[in-house]
Amino acid sequence: MKVLTATDGSEHSMKAVKRALELAEKEGAEVTLMSVAYFSKSDFDDMPPSIQEKLEKQAKDALNSAKAIFDGKGIKIKTILETGVVPANNIIRRAKEDKFDLILMGRTGLTGIERAMTGSTAAKVVAHAPCSVSIIQ
């Protein structure tokens, strides 16, 4: 089973990461962790570099924290870091392209620009995903 787990470092997304770990340990799931920095370099060329760097660092930190959980158990995983204005679109596209069987994600994520620009990422993923989606409370 191929599992895509989206994380932004929030409490609920880390619960999804822990659920992915359980699937890897108990069922041998092939887990990929994904984090999306909430900007698009091509769309926001005028964004100050310090803001771009901060947003990308937040996404990298979330990915590294999630990966550390798997590393601690000796379980190999893949990681993906992308940028985008609508993280749900990145998640849906990746799930289609890489033919994932399941997407795991938290019911709510970080607030701020992502919420203001896209509404509920989880709801959009559930509505448009090409595979099963499990929203972790």
N, CA and C atoms as an extended XYZ file, in Angstrom:
411
Properties=species:S:1:pos:R:3:atomname:S:1:resname:S:1:resid:I:1 pbc="F F F"
N         0.848       -1.175        0.000 N   MET     1
C         0.000        0.000        0.000 CA  MET     1
C         0.892        1.236        0.000 C   MET     1
N         0.617        2.159       -0.902 N   LYS     2
C         1.352        3.419       -0.985 CA  LYS     2
C         0.549        4.500       -0.266 C   LYS     2
N         1.184        5.138        0.727 N   VAL     3
C         0.505        6.130        1.559 CA  VAL     3
C         1.209        7.473        1.437 C   VAL     3
N         0.452        8.492        1.076 N   LEU     4
C         0.943        9.868        1.043 CA  LEU     4
C         0.446       10.566        2.302 C   LEU     4
N         1.367       11.093        3.087 N   THR     5
C         0.992       11.761        4.332 CA  THR     5
C         1.403       13.222        4.254 C   THR     5
N         0.408       14.088        4.291 N   ALA     6
C         0.663       15.522        4.219 CA  ALA     6
C         0.899       16.066        5.626 C   ALA     6
N         1.938       16.881        5.760 N   THR     7
C         2.215       17.472        7.060 CA  THR     7
C         2.629       18.928        6.923 C   THR     7
N         2.126       19.725        7.844 N   ASP     8
C         2.548       21.123        7.926 CA  ASP     8
C         3.126       21.422        9.313 C   ASP     8
N         3.310       20.371       10.087 N   GLY     9
C         3.862       20.538       11.425 CA  GLY     9
C         2.829       20.790       12.503 C   GLY     9
N         1.568       20.926       12.118 N   SER    10
C         0.507       21.183       13.092 CA  SER    10
C         0.231       19.926       13.913 C   SER    10
N        -0.471       20.107       15.011 N   GLU    11
C        -0.804       18.988       15.897 CA  GLU    11
C        -1.524       17.867       15.149 C   GLU    11
N        -2.541       18.225       14.364 N   HIS    12
C        -3.323       17.204       13.668 CA  HIS    12
C        -2.530       16.530       12.556 C   HIS    12
N        -1.679       17.277       11.875 N   SER    13
C        -0.894       16.635       10.821 CA  SER    13
C         0.132       15.669       11.414 C   SER    13
N         0.637       15.974       12.596 N   MET    14
C         1.577       15.049       13.240 CA  MET    14
C         0.862       13.778       13.713 C   MET    14
N        -0.419       13.889       14.022 N   LYS    15
C        -1.197       12.685       14.328 CA  LYS    15
C        -1.317       11.812       13.082 C   LYS    15
N        -1.458       12.456       11.927 N   ALA    16
C        -1.513       11.710       10.666 CA  ALA    16
C        -0.173       11.017       10.408 C   ALA    16
N         0.913       11.693       10.734 N   VAL    17
C         2.244       11.100       10.580 CA  VAL    17
C         2.369        9.855       11.463 C   VAL    17
N         1.889        9.951       12.683 N   LYS    18
C         1.955        8.808       13.596 CA  LYS    18
C         1.095        7.648       13.093 C   LYS    18
N        -0.028        7.959       12.477 N   ARG    19
C        -0.876        6.916       11.894 CA  ARG    19
C        -0.161        6.254       10.717 C   ARG    19
N         0.548        7.058        9.928 N   ALA    20
C         1.320        6.509        8.815 CA  ALA    20
C         2.416        5.575        9.328 C   ALA    20
N         3.024        5.938       10.436 N   LEU    21
C         4.042        5.079       11.049 CA  LEU    21
C         3.433        3.742       11.446 C   LEU    21
N         2.245        3.771       12.034 N   GLU    22
C         1.562        2.527       12.403 CA  GLU    22
C         1.335        1.649       11.173 C   GLU    22
N         0.901        2.256       10.075 N   LEU    23
C         0.656        1.488        8.850 CA  LEU    23
C         1.952        0.909        8.297 C   LEU    23
N         3.023        1.655        8.408 N   ALA    24
C         4.320        1.159        7.939 CA  ALA    24
C         4.790       -0.007        8.801 C   ALA    24
N         4.622        0.122       10.117 N   GLU    25
C         5.081       -0.925       11.037 CA  GLU    25
C         4.229       -2.190       10.943 C   GLU    25
N         2.915       -2.028       10.922 N   LYS    26
C         2.015       -3.173       11.009 CA  LYS    26
C         1.660       -3.794        9.664 C   LYS    26
N         1.627       -2.954        8.611 N   GLU    27
C         1.172       -3.451        7.318 CA  GLU    27
C         2.214       -3.318        6.211 C   GLU    27
N         3.379       -2.804        6.566 N   GLY    28
C         4.427       -2.642        5.561 CA  GLY    28
C         4.137       -1.578        4.529 C   GLY    28
N         3.323       -0.595        4.884 N   ALA    29
C         2.969        0.475        3.945 CA  ALA    29
C         4.218        1.238        3.517 C   ALA    29
N         4.228        1.629        2.253 N   GLU    30
C         5.284        2.468        1.705 CA  GLU    30
C         4.833        3.924        1.904 C   GLU    30
N         5.499        4.645        2.793 N   VAL    31
C         5.050        5.978        3.186 CA  VAL    31
C         5.892        7.065        2.520 C   VAL    31
N         5.200        8.067        2.016 N   THR    32
C         5.837        9.283        1.517 CA  THR    32
C         5.275       10.444        2.324 C   THR    32
N         6.163       11.234        2.894 N   LEU    33
C         5.759       12.440        3.615 CA  LEU    33
C         5.864       13.630        2.669 C   LEU    33
N         4.881       14.515        2.736 N   MET    34
C         4.855       15.670        1.853 CA  MET    34
C         4.536       16.923        2.643 C   MET    34
N         5.266       17.986        2.338 N   SER    35
C         4.980       19.286        2.924 CA  SER    35
C         4.984       20.310        1.801 C   SER    35
N         4.086       21.293        1.898 N   VAL    36
C         3.966       22.315        0.862 CA  VAL    36
C         4.208       23.683        1.487 C   VAL    36
N         5.214       24.390        0.976 N   ALA    37
C         5.451       25.778        1.388 CA  ALA    37
C         4.414       26.636        0.676 C   ALA    37
N         3.726       27.476        1.434 N   TYR    38
C         2.570       28.194        0.917 CA  TYR    38
C         2.922       29.414        0.082 C   TYR    38
N         3.616       29.202       -1.009 N   PHE    39
C         3.859       30.262       -1.969 CA  PHE    39
C         4.317       29.625       -3.257 C   PHE    39
N         4.262       30.383       -4.306 N   SER    40
C         4.745       29.913       -5.590 CA  SER    40
C         5.756       30.931       -6.086 C   SER    40
N         6.983       30.513       -6.252 N   LYS    41
C         8.032       31.445       -6.659 CA  LYS    41
C         7.678       32.151       -7.952 C   LYS    41
N         7.047       31.459       -8.868 N   SER    42
C         6.720       32.087      -10.146 CA  SER    42
C         5.595       33.117      -10.005 C   SER    42
N         4.682       32.897       -9.065 N   ASP    43
C         3.575       33.833       -8.880 CA  ASP    43
C         3.928       34.999       -7.967 C   ASP    43
N         4.845       34.777       -7.046 N   PHE    44
C         5.159       35.789       -6.047 CA  PHE    44
C         6.603       36.269       -6.154 C   PHE    44
N         7.036       36.576       -7.367 N   ASP    45
C         8.410       37.035       -7.557 CA  ASP    45
C         8.712       38.298       -6.757 C   ASP    45
N         7.687       39.089       -6.488 N   ASP    46
C         7.892       40.335       -5.744 CA  ASP    46
C         7.870       40.130       -4.238 C   ASP    46
N         7.583       38.909       -3.774 N   MET    47
C         7.579       38.630       -2.346 CA  MET    47
C         9.010       38.777       -1.820 C   MET    47
N         9.186       39.477       -0.716 N   PRO    48
C        10.544       39.614       -0.169 CA  PRO    48
C        11.162       38.245        0.088 C   PRO    48
N        12.444       38.088       -0.269 N   PRO    49
C        13.109       36.799       -0.077 CA  PRO    49
C        13.029       36.290        1.363 C   PRO    49
N        13.023       37.182        2.334 N   SER    50
C        12.971       36.740        3.728 CA  SER    50
C        11.661       36.024        4.036 C   SER    50
N        10.575       36.449        3.422 N   ILE    51
C         9.284       35.791        3.638 CA  ILE    51
C         9.277       34.431        2.935 C   ILE    51
N         9.777       34.396        1.708 N   GLN    52
C         9.867       33.121        0.990 CA  GLN    52
C        10.689       32.123        1.790 C   GLN    52
N        11.833       32.569        2.288 N   GLU    53
C        12.719       31.687        3.057 CA  GLU    53
C        12.042       31.196        4.327 C   GLU    53
N        11.306       32.080        4.991 N   LYS    54
C        10.617       31.692        6.227 CA  LYS    54
C         9.565       30.626        5.942 C   LYS    54
N         8.766       30.821        4.900 N   LEU    55
C         7.716       29.864        4.563 CA  LEU    55
C         8.309       28.522        4.135 C   LEU    55
N         9.388       28.565        3.368 N   GLU    56
C        10.025       27.324        2.953 CA  GLU    56
C        10.667       26.614        4.147 C   GLU    56
N        11.248       27.376        5.058 N   LYS    57
C        11.855       26.784        6.259 CA  LYS    57
C        10.792       26.107        7.120 C   LYS    57
N         9.620       26.732        7.262 N   GLN    58
C         8.539       26.118        8.034 CA  GLN    58
C         8.151       24.766        7.440 C   GLN    58
N         8.034       24.710        6.119 N   ALA    59
C         7.660       23.463        5.457 CA  ALA    59
C         8.765       22.413        5.617 C   ALA    59
N        10.020       22.823        5.472 N   LYS    60
C        11.146       21.897        5.648 CA  LYS    60
C        11.200       21.383        7.081 C   LYS    60
N        10.991       22.284        8.042 N   ASP    61
C        11.018       21.873        9.447 CA  ASP    61
C         9.919       20.855        9.747 C   ASP    61
N         8.727       21.079        9.190 N   ALA    62
C         7.614       20.142        9.391 CA  ALA    62
C         7.980       18.771        8.817 C   ALA    62
N         8.564       18.774        7.641 N   LEU    63
C         8.958       17.527        6.988 CA  LEU    63
C        10.046       16.814        7.795 C   LEU    63
N        11.026       17.567        8.258 N   ASN    64
C        12.120       16.978        9.037 CA  ASN    64
C        11.633       16.411       10.369 C   ASN    64
N        10.700       17.099       11.023 N   SER    65
C        10.148       16.593       12.288 CA  SER    65
C         9.398       15.283       12.075 C   SER    65
N         8.628       15.235       11.005 N   ALA    66
C         7.881       14.019       10.698 CA  ALA    66
C         8.829       12.887       10.326 C   ALA    66
N         9.835       13.179        9.523 N   LYS    67
C        10.801       12.161        9.104 CA  LYS    67
C        11.552       11.596       10.301 C   LYS    67
N        11.846       12.429       11.279 N   ALA    68
C        12.588       11.990       12.464 CA  ALA    68
C        11.855       10.866       13.201 C   ALA    68
N        10.546       10.894       13.170 N   ILE    69
C         9.750        9.849       13.828 CA  ILE    69
C        10.017        8.496       13.164 C   ILE    69
N        10.075        8.484       11.840 N   PHE    70
C        10.353        7.249       11.108 CA  PHE    70
C        11.815        6.825       11.272 C   PHE    70
N        12.711        7.807       11.224 N   ASP    71
C        14.136        7.523       11.392 CA  ASP    71
C        14.390        6.860       12.740 C   ASP    71
N        13.675        7.321       13.765 N   GLY    72
C        13.836        6.758       15.103 CA  GLY    72
C        13.453        5.292       15.184 C   GLY    72
N        12.612        4.853       14.252 N   LYS    73
C        12.184        3.444       14.209 CA  LYS    73
C        12.925        2.652       13.131 C   LYS    73
N        13.819        3.334       12.418 N   GLY    74
C        14.573        2.662       11.364 CA  GLY    74
C        13.754        2.339       10.131 C   GLY    74
N        12.681        3.088        9.903 N   ILE    75
C        11.800        2.847        8.754 CA  ILE    75
C        12.120        3.864        7.664 C   ILE    75
N        12.447        3.356        6.484 N   LYS    76
C        12.781        4.226        5.359 CA  LYS    76
C        11.507        4.772        4.734 C   LYS    76
N        11.572        6.060        4.406 N   ILE    77
C        10.445        6.723        3.760 CA  ILE    77
C        10.977        7.667        2.694 C   ILE    77
N        10.062        8.174        1.896 N   LYS    78
C        10.383        9.212        0.925 CA  LYS    78
C         9.837       10.536        1.462 C   LYS    78
N        10.464       11.628        1.073 N   THR    79
C         9.962       12.950        1.440 CA  THR    79
C         9.852       13.813        0.192 C   THR    79
N         8.847       14.674        0.213 N   ILE    80
C         8.610       15.595       -0.896 CA  ILE    80
C         8.354       16.973       -0.304 C   ILE    80
N         9.076       17.966       -0.799 N   LEU    81
C         8.848       19.360       -0.426 CA  LEU    81
C         8.493       20.108       -1.694 C   LEU    81
N         7.336       20.748       -1.690 N   GLU    82
C         6.897       21.516       -2.842 CA  GLU    82
C         6.492       22.910       -2.399 C   GLU    82
N         6.312       23.792       -3.374 N   THR    83
C         5.761       25.117       -3.106 CA  THR    83
C         4.449       25.236       -3.857 C   THR    83
N         3.536       26.025       -3.331 N   GLY    84
C         2.268       26.223       -4.013 CA  GLY    84
C         1.356       27.168       -3.272 C   GLY    84
N         0.487       27.795       -4.005 N   VAL    85
C        -0.476       28.726       -3.430 CA  VAL    85
C        -1.645       27.964       -2.799 C   VAL    85
N        -1.992       26.816       -3.366 N   VAL    86
C        -3.093       25.994       -2.865 CA  VAL    86
C        -2.539       24.596       -2.570 C   VAL    86
N        -2.141       24.352       -1.312 N   PRO    87
C        -1.526       23.065       -0.972 CA  PRO    87
C        -2.369       21.851       -1.368 C   PRO    87
N        -3.675       21.954       -1.294 N   ALA    88
C        -4.530       20.823       -1.664 CA  ALA    88
C        -4.270       20.409       -3.108 C   ALA    88
N        -4.048       21.374       -3.982 N   ASN    89
C        -3.784       21.049       -5.384 CA  ASN    89
C        -2.490       20.248       -5.527 C   ASN    89
N        -1.472       20.619       -4.760 N   ASN    90
C        -0.208       19.877       -4.790 CA  ASN    90
C        -0.420       18.440       -4.326 C   ASN    90
N        -1.163       18.281       -3.245 N   ILE    91
C        -1.407       16.959       -2.672 CA  ILE    91
C        -2.187       16.083       -3.654 C   ILE    91
N        -3.235       16.635       -4.231 N   ILE    92
C        -4.075       15.897       -5.186 CA  ILE    92
C        -3.261       15.506       -6.416 C   ILE    92
N        -2.496       16.450       -6.959 N   ARG    93
C        -1.674       16.171       -8.139 CA  ARG    93
C        -0.661       15.070       -7.852 C   ARG    93
N         0.008       15.168       -6.710 N   ARG    94
C         1.018       14.161       -6.359 CA  ARG    94
C         0.375       12.778       -6.194 C   ARG    94
N        -0.797       12.747       -5.563 N   ALA    95
C        -1.486       11.466       -5.370 CA  ALA    95
C        -1.830       10.825       -6.710 C   ALA    95
N        -2.232       11.637       -7.680 N   LYS    96
C        -2.556       11.128       -9.017 CA  LYS    96
C        -1.302       10.655       -9.733 C   LYS    96
N        -0.282       11.505       -9.762 N   GLU    97
C         0.931       11.201      -10.521 CA  GLU    97
C         1.643        9.949       -9.999 C   GLU    97
N         1.707        9.809       -8.691 N   ASP    98
C         2.458        8.699       -8.098 CA  ASP    98
C         1.570        7.516       -7.715 C   ASP    98
N         0.282        7.600       -8.069 N   LYS    99
C        -0.664        6.497       -7.862 CA  LYS    99
C        -0.693        5.976       -6.425 C   LYS    99
N        -0.938        6.906       -5.503 N   PHE   100
C        -1.059        6.519       -4.093 CA  PHE   100
C        -2.389        5.829       -3.853 C   PHE   100
N        -2.399        4.931       -2.861 N   ASP   101
C        -3.614        4.220       -2.478 CA  ASP   101
C        -4.385        4.961       -1.392 C   ASP   101
N        -3.671        5.776       -0.621 N   LEU   102
C        -4.275        6.436        0.537 CA  LEU   102
C        -3.550        7.742        0.813 C   LEU   102
N        -4.326        8.760        1.162 N   ILE   103
C        -3.779       10.025        1.648 CA  ILE   103
C        -4.179       10.143        3.109 C   ILE   103
N        -3.203       10.419        3.957 N   LEU   104
C        -3.463       10.697        5.369 CA  LEU   104
C        -3.157       12.165        5.622 C   LEU   104
N        -4.047       12.830        6.345 N   MET   105
C        -3.798       14.219        6.709 CA  MET   105
C        -4.636       14.600        7.919 C   MET   105
N        -4.209       15.634        8.606 N   GLY   106
C        -4.950       16.116        9.764 CA  GLY   106
C        -6.192       16.877        9.354 C   GLY   106
N        -7.145       16.945       10.276 N   ARG   107
C        -8.404       17.629        9.938 CA  ARG   107
C        -8.230       19.130        9.835 C   ARG   107
N        -7.310       19.678       10.585 N   THR   108
C        -6.996       21.104       10.457 CA  THR   108
C        -5.492       21.249       10.466 C   THR   108
N        -5.028       22.319        9.847 N   GLY   109
C        -3.593       22.571        9.792 CA  GLY   109
C        -3.280       23.913       10.406 C   GLY   109
N        -2.220       24.487        9.908 N   LEU   110
C        -1.821       25.801       10.389 CA  LEU   110
C        -2.783       26.853        9.853 C   LEU   110
N        -2.874       27.949       10.547 N   THR   111
C        -3.746       29.028       10.100 CA  THR   111
C        -2.919       30.054        9.341 C   THR   111
N        -3.525       31.166        9.005 N   GLY   112
C        -2.778       32.230        8.351 CA  GLY   112
C        -3.046       32.249        6.865 C   GLY   112
N        -1.989       32.449        6.083 N   ILE   113
C        -2.140       32.639        4.646 CA  ILE   113
C        -2.821       31.445        3.978 C   ILE   113
N        -2.476       30.240        4.395 N   GLU   114
C        -3.071       29.051        3.781 CA  GLU   114
C        -4.577       29.035        3.962 C   GLU   114
N        -5.028       29.319        5.155 N   ARG   115
C        -6.463       29.287        5.421 CA  ARG   115
C        -7.172       30.425        4.699 C   ARG   115
N        -6.570       31.597        4.687 N   ALA   116
C        -7.182       32.754        4.050 CA  ALA   116
C        -7.315       32.551        2.545 C   ALA   116
N        -6.343       31.870        1.939 N   MET   117
C        -6.340       31.739        0.489 CA  MET   117
C        -7.081       30.515       -0.009 C   MET   117
N        -7.165       29.470        0.768 N   THR   118
C        -7.703       28.234        0.212 CA  THR   118
C        -8.906       27.670        0.944 C   THR   118
N        -9.235       28.190        2.112 N   GLY   119
C       -10.295       27.550        2.874 CA  GLY   119
C        -9.774       26.260        3.470 C   GLY   119
N       -10.538       25.217        3.440 N   SER   120
C       -10.150       23.962        4.082 CA  SER   120
C        -9.402       23.046        3.119 C   SER   120
N        -8.115       22.868        3.359 N   THR   121
C        -7.301       21.984        2.533 CA  THR   121
C        -7.832       20.556        2.600 C   THR   121
N        -8.138       20.112        3.794 N   ALA   122
C        -8.621       18.740        3.959 CA  ALA   122
C        -9.901       18.506        3.155 C   ALA   122
N       -10.833       19.440        3.209 N   ALA   123
C       -12.100       19.279        2.487 CA  ALA   123
C       -11.869       19.194        0.979 C   ALA   123
N       -10.966       20.000        0.466 N   LYS   124
C       -10.692       19.984       -0.969 CA  LYS   124
C       -10.036       18.664       -1.371 C   LYS   124
N        -9.103       18.189       -0.553 N   VAL   125
C        -8.454       16.913       -0.866 CA  VAL   125
C        -9.481       15.788       -0.872 C   VAL   125
N       -10.345       15.749        0.134 N   VAL   126
C       -11.379       14.715        0.198 CA  VAL   126
C       -12.270       14.763       -1.049 C   VAL   126
N       -12.625       15.960       -1.479 N   ALA   127
C       -13.539       16.110       -2.612 CA  ALA   127
C       -12.915       15.725       -3.951 C   ALA   127
N       -11.586       15.853       -4.074 N   HIS   128
C       -10.979       15.687       -5.394 CA  HIS   128
C        -9.881       14.629       -5.489 C   HIS   128
N        -9.590       13.957       -4.429 N   ALA   129
C        -8.503       12.975       -4.437 CA  ALA   129
C        -8.818       11.787       -5.348 C   ALA   129
N        -7.791       11.219       -5.954 N   PRO   130
C        -7.984       10.060       -6.817 CA  PRO   130
C        -7.944        8.727       -6.049 C   PRO   130
N        -7.861        8.819       -4.736 N   CYS   131
C        -7.740        7.615       -3.905 CA  CYS   131
C        -8.457        7.859       -2.575 C   CYS   131
N        -8.424        6.884       -1.707 N   SER   132
C        -9.030        7.054       -0.387 CA  SER   132
C        -8.271        8.105        0.407 C   SER   132
N        -9.004        8.807        1.261 N   VAL   133
C        -8.416        9.834        2.127 CA  VAL   133
C        -8.880        9.553        3.539 C   VAL   133
N        -7.942        9.589        4.463 N   SER   134
C        -8.281        9.438        5.870 CA  SER   134
C        -7.889       10.713        6.584 C   SER   134
N        -8.890       11.360        7.167 N   ILE   135
C        -8.666       12.600        7.902 CA  ILE   135
C        -8.522       12.226        9.381 C   ILE   135
N        -7.388       12.594        9.947 N   ILE   136
C        -7.084       12.230       11.330 CA  ILE   136
C        -7.497       13.361       12.255 C   ILE   136
N        -8.258       13.002       13.294 N   GLN   137
C        -8.762       13.997       14.255 CA  GLN   137
C        -7.702       14.449       15.207 C   GLN   137
